[in-house]
Structure formats: structure tokens, C-alpha cells
Amino acid sequence: MEKSSTKQVLSELTTTNGLLSTLSELLNKLKSTSVISVL
């Protein structure tokens, strides 16, 4: 059970990291576009 739960947690962490990286990339794009529009 520990192994399966660990695998599930690892998969969830990987998915969360992917989502976080995607969100950070989107935020960076929004920041760059907002700065350009302001300038």
C-alpha cells in the first residue's frame, strides 16, 4: 500500500508541478504583454 500511495503522490506532485510551470509561464507572458502595453 505504501508503494502505491507513494506512486500516486509522486504522480500528483508531477501534475501539480506541470500546472504550476504552465501558470508561471502564462503569468510571465501576461506581465511582459502588460509592461509592453503600459510602455
N, CA, C and O atoms as a CHARMM CRD file, in Angstrom:
* protein
*
  156
    1    1 MET  N      0.83900  -1.20900   0.00000 PROA 1      0.00000
    2    1 MET  CA     0.00000   0.00000   0.00000 PROA 1      0.00000
    3    1 MET  C      0.87300   1.25700   0.00000 PROA 1      0.00000
    4    1 MET  O      0.55200   2.24500  -0.66000 PROA 1      0.00000
    5    2 GLU  N      1.96800   1.20900   0.74000 PROA 2      0.00000
    6    2 GLU  CA     2.83600   2.39000   0.79700 PROA 2      0.00000
    7    2 GLU  C      3.38600   2.72800  -0.58500 PROA 2      0.00000
    8    2 GLU  O      3.44900   3.89200  -0.97900 PROA 2      0.00000
    9    3 LYS  N      3.78600   1.67100  -1.31800 PROA 3      0.00000
   10    3 LYS  CA     4.35500   1.91800  -2.64200 PROA 3      0.00000
   11    3 LYS  C      3.32100   2.55200  -3.56800 PROA 3      0.00000
   12    3 LYS  O      3.61400   3.52500  -4.26200 PROA 3      0.00000
   13    4 SER  N      2.11100   1.99800  -3.57400 PROA 4      0.00000
   14    4 SER  CA     1.07300   2.54700  -4.45100 PROA 4      0.00000
   15    4 SER  C      0.74600   3.99000  -4.06000 PROA 4      0.00000
   16    4 SER  O      0.61600   4.85600  -4.92500 PROA 4      0.00000
   17    5 SER  N      0.61500   4.24300  -2.75600 PROA 5      0.00000
   18    5 SER  CA     0.29400   5.59500  -2.30000 PROA 5      0.00000
   19    5 SER  C      1.43200   6.55000  -2.67100 PROA 5      0.00000
   20    5 SER  O      1.18700   7.68900  -3.07000 PROA 5      0.00000
   21    6 THR  N      2.67400   6.08100  -2.53600 PROA 6      0.00000
   22    6 THR  CA     3.81600   6.92300  -2.88900 PROA 6      0.00000
   23    6 THR  C      3.79100   7.24000  -4.37500 PROA 6      0.00000
   24    6 THR  O      4.04400   8.37600  -4.77500 PROA 6      0.00000
   25    7 LYS  N      3.48700   6.23700  -5.19600 PROA 7      0.00000
   26    7 LYS  CA     3.42700   6.46900  -6.64500 PROA 7      0.00000
   27    7 LYS  C      2.33600   7.47900  -6.96200 PROA 7      0.00000
   28    7 LYS  O      2.52100   8.36200  -7.80000 PROA 7      0.00000
   29    8 GLN  N      1.19200   7.34600  -6.28700 PROA 8      0.00000
   30    8 GLN  CA     0.08500   8.28100  -6.52200 PROA 8      0.00000
   31    8 GLN  C      0.50300   9.69600  -6.14200 PROA 8      0.00000
   32    8 GLN  O      0.23800  10.65100  -6.87300 PROA 8      0.00000
   33    9 VAL  N      1.15900   9.81900  -4.99100 PROA 9      0.00000
   34    9 VAL  CA     1.60400  11.14400  -4.54200 PROA 9      0.00000
   35    9 VAL  C      2.60300  11.73400  -5.52700 PROA 9      0.00000
   36    9 VAL  O      2.54500  12.92000  -5.85100 PROA 9      0.00000
   37   10 LEU  N      3.52900  10.88700  -6.00400 PROA 10     0.00000
   38   10 LEU  CA     4.53100  11.36000  -6.96200 PROA 10     0.00000
   39   10 LEU  C      3.86000  11.82900  -8.24400 PROA 10     0.00000
   40   10 LEU  O      4.21300  12.87200  -8.79500 PROA 10     0.00000
   41   11 SER  N      2.88800  11.05000  -8.71500 PROA 11     0.00000
   42   11 SER  CA     2.19000  11.43500  -9.95300 PROA 11     0.00000
   43   11 SER  C      1.44100  12.74800  -9.73700 PROA 11     0.00000
   44   11 SER  O      1.44100  13.62100 -10.60400 PROA 11     0.00000
   45   12 GLU  N      0.79800  12.88100  -8.56500 PROA 12     0.00000
   46   12 GLU  CA     0.07400  14.11400  -8.26900 PROA 12     0.00000
   47   12 GLU  C      1.03900  15.29400  -8.20700 PROA 12     0.00000
   48   12 GLU  O      0.73800  16.37900  -8.70500 PROA 12     0.00000
   49   13 LEU  N      2.20400  15.07500  -7.59100 PROA 13     0.00000
   50   13 LEU  CA     3.19400  16.15400  -7.49700 PROA 13     0.00000
   51   13 LEU  C      3.67500  16.55900  -8.89100 PROA 13     0.00000
   52   13 LEU  O      3.83200  17.74400  -9.18400 PROA 13     0.00000
   53   14 THR  N      3.90600  15.55900  -9.74600 PROA 14     0.00000
   54   14 THR  CA     4.35400  15.85000 -11.10400 PROA 14     0.00000
   55   14 THR  C      3.31100  16.67400 -11.84300 PROA 14     0.00000
   56   14 THR  O      3.63600  17.64200 -12.53000 PROA 14     0.00000
   57   15 THR  N      2.03800  16.26800 -11.68800 PROA 15     0.00000
   58   15 THR  CA     0.96000  17.01300 -12.35200 PROA 15     0.00000
   59   15 THR  C      0.88900  18.43000 -11.80600 PROA 15     0.00000
   60   15 THR  O      0.70900  19.38400 -12.56300 PROA 15     0.00000
   61   16 THR  N      1.02900  18.56800 -10.49100 PROA 16     0.00000
   62   16 THR  CA     0.97500  19.89900  -9.87800 PROA 16     0.00000
   63   16 THR  C      2.13300  20.75900 -10.37300 PROA 16     0.00000
   64   16 THR  O      1.95600  21.94300 -10.66100 PROA 16     0.00000
   65   17 ASN  N      3.32000  20.15700 -10.47100 PROA 17     0.00000
   66   17 ASN  CA     4.48500  20.91000 -10.94500 PROA 17     0.00000
   67   17 ASN  C      4.25300  21.36500 -12.38100 PROA 17     0.00000
   68   17 ASN  O      4.59800  22.49100 -12.73900 PROA 17     0.00000
   69   18 GLY  N      3.67400  20.50000 -13.20200 PROA 18     0.00000
   70   18 GLY  CA     3.40000  20.85900 -14.59300 PROA 18     0.00000
   71   18 GLY  C      2.42900  22.02100 -14.66200 PROA 18     0.00000
   72   18 GLY  O      2.62500  22.96000 -15.43300 PROA 18     0.00000
   73   19 LEU  N      1.37300  21.95500 -13.84700 PROA 19     0.00000
   74   19 LEU  CA     0.38100  23.02200 -13.84300 PROA 19     0.00000
   75   19 LEU  C      1.01000  24.32100 -13.35500 PROA 19     0.00000
   76   19 LEU  O      0.75900  25.38700 -13.91700 PROA 19     0.00000
   77   20 LEU  N      1.82600  24.23200 -12.31300 PROA 20     0.00000
   78   20 LEU  CA     2.46800  25.43300 -11.76400 PROA 20     0.00000
   79   20 LEU  C      3.39400  26.06500 -12.80000 PROA 20     0.00000
   80   20 LEU  O      3.41200  27.28500 -12.96100 PROA 20     0.00000
   81   21 SER  N      4.16200  25.23000 -13.50100 PROA 21     0.00000
   82   21 SER  CA     5.08100  25.75800 -14.51200 PROA 21     0.00000
   83   21 SER  C      4.29300  26.43300 -15.63200 PROA 21     0.00000
   84   21 SER  O      4.67800  27.49500 -16.12200 PROA 21     0.00000
   85   22 THR  N      3.17800  25.80300 -16.03400 PROA 22     0.00000
   86   22 THR  CA     2.35100  26.39400 -17.09000 PROA 22     0.00000
   87   22 THR  C      1.77900  27.72400 -16.62300 PROA 22     0.00000
   88   22 THR  O      1.77300  28.69900 -17.37400 PROA 22     0.00000
   89   23 LEU  N      1.29600  27.76700 -15.38000 PROA 23     0.00000
   90   23 LEU  CA     0.72800  29.00100 -14.84200 PROA 23     0.00000
   91   23 LEU  C      1.79600  30.08900 -14.76200 PROA 23     0.00000
   92   23 LEU  O      1.53200  31.24600 -15.08800 PROA 23     0.00000
   93   24 SER  N      2.99900  29.72000 -14.33100 PROA 24     0.00000
   94   24 SER  CA     4.07300  30.71400 -14.22200 PROA 24     0.00000
   95   24 SER  C      4.42000  31.26300 -15.60300 PROA 24     0.00000
   96   24 SER  O      4.66900  32.45800 -15.76300 PROA 24     0.00000
   97   25 GLU  N      4.43300  30.35900 -16.61700 PROA 25     0.00000
   98   25 GLU  CA     4.73400  30.81700 -17.97900 PROA 25     0.00000
   99   25 GLU  C      3.65700  31.78500 -18.45000 PROA 25     0.00000
  100   25 GLU  O      3.96300  32.81700 -19.04800 PROA 25     0.00000
  101   26 LEU  N      2.38700  31.45000 -18.17800 PROA 26     0.00000
  102   26 LEU  CA     1.29000  32.33800 -18.58300 PROA 26     0.00000
  103   26 LEU  C      1.41000  33.67800 -17.86900 PROA 26     0.00000
  104   26 LEU  O      1.20200  34.72900 -18.47500 PROA 26     0.00000
  105   27 LEU  N      1.74800  33.64100 -16.57200 PROA 27     0.00000
  106   27 LEU  CA     1.88900  34.88300 -15.81000 PROA 27     0.00000
  107   27 LEU  C      3.01900  35.73100 -16.38300 PROA 27     0.00000
  108   27 LEU  O      2.88800  36.95000 -16.50200 PROA 27     0.00000
  109   28 ASN  N      4.12800  35.08400 -16.73800 PROA 28     0.00000
  110   28 ASN  CA     5.25700  35.81900 -17.31300 PROA 28     0.00000
  111   28 ASN  C      4.84000  36.47600 -18.62200 PROA 28     0.00000
  112   28 ASN  O      5.18600  37.62900 -18.88100 PROA 28     0.00000
  113   29 LYS  N      4.09500  35.74100 -19.45000 PROA 29     0.00000
  114   29 LYS  CA     3.63200  36.31100 -20.72600 PROA 29     0.00000
  115   29 LYS  C      2.72100  37.49500 -20.46300 PROA 29     0.00000
  116   29 LYS  O      2.83500  38.53300 -21.11600 PROA 29     0.00000
  117   30 LEU  N      1.80600  37.33800 -19.49500 PROA 30     0.00000
  118   30 LEU  CA     0.88200  38.43800 -19.17500 PROA 30     0.00000
  119   30 LEU  C      1.66100  39.64400 -18.67300 PROA 30     0.00000
  120   30 LEU  O      1.36200  40.77900 -19.04300 PROA 30     0.00000
  121   31 LYS  N      2.65900  39.39700 -17.83200 PROA 31     0.00000
  122   31 LYS  CA     3.46700  40.50900 -17.30100 PROA 31     0.00000
  123   31 LYS  C      4.18000  41.22800 -18.44300 PROA 31     0.00000
  124   31 LYS  O      4.16600  42.45700 -18.51400 PROA 31     0.00000
  125   32 SER  N      4.80500  40.45500 -19.33900 PROA 32     0.00000
  126   32 SER  CA     5.54700  41.07100 -20.44200 PROA 32     0.00000
  127   32 SER  C      4.59800  41.86800 -21.33100 PROA 32     0.00000
  128   32 SER  O      4.91800  42.98600 -21.73400 PROA 32     0.00000
  129   33 THR  N      3.42300  41.29600 -21.64100 PROA 33     0.00000
  130   33 THR  CA     2.48500  41.99700 -22.51600 PROA 33     0.00000
  131   33 THR  C      1.94700  43.23900 -21.81700 PROA 33     0.00000
  132   33 THR  O      1.80000  44.28500 -22.44900 PROA 33     0.00000
  133   34 SER  N      1.64800  43.14000 -20.50800 PROA 34     0.00000
  134   34 SER  CA     1.11700  44.28500 -19.77500 PROA 34     0.00000
  135   34 SER  C      2.17200  45.39300 -19.71900 PROA 34     0.00000
  136   34 SER  O      1.84700  46.56900 -19.87800 PROA 34     0.00000
  137   35 VAL  N      3.43500  45.01800 -19.49400 PROA 35     0.00000
  138   35 VAL  CA     4.50800  46.01600 -19.43800 PROA 35     0.00000
  139   35 VAL  C      4.65400  46.69200 -20.79400 PROA 35     0.00000
  140   35 VAL  O      4.81800  47.90900 -20.87500 PROA 35     0.00000
  141   36 ILE  N      4.59400  45.89100 -21.86800 PROA 36     0.00000
  142   36 ILE  CA     4.73000  46.46500 -23.20700 PROA 36     0.00000
  143   36 ILE  C      3.56800  47.41500 -23.49300 PROA 36     0.00000
  144   36 ILE  O      3.76400  48.49200 -24.05600 PROA 36     0.00000
  145   37 SER  N      2.34600  47.00800 -23.09900 PROA 37     0.00000
  146   37 SER  CA     1.17700  47.86100 -23.35200 PROA 37     0.00000
  147   37 SER  C      1.29000  49.15200 -22.54300 PROA 37     0.00000
  148   37 SER  O      0.92500  50.22500 -23.02300 PROA 37     0.00000
  149   38 VAL  N      1.79700  49.04300 -21.31300 PROA 38     0.00000
  150   38 VAL  CA     1.95100  50.23800 -20.47500 PROA 38     0.00000
  151   38 VAL  C      3.00200  51.16500 -21.08600 PROA 38     0.00000
  152   38 VAL  O      2.81300  52.38000 -21.13900 PROA 38     0.00000
  153   39 LEU  N      4.10100  50.58700 -21.54300 PROA 39     0.00000
  154   39 LEU  CA     5.15100  51.39600 -22.15500 PROA 39     0.00000
  155   39 LEU  C      4.66300  51.95800 -23.47700 PROA 39     0.00000
  156   39 LEU  O      5.40200  52.67200 -24.15400 PROA 39     0.00000
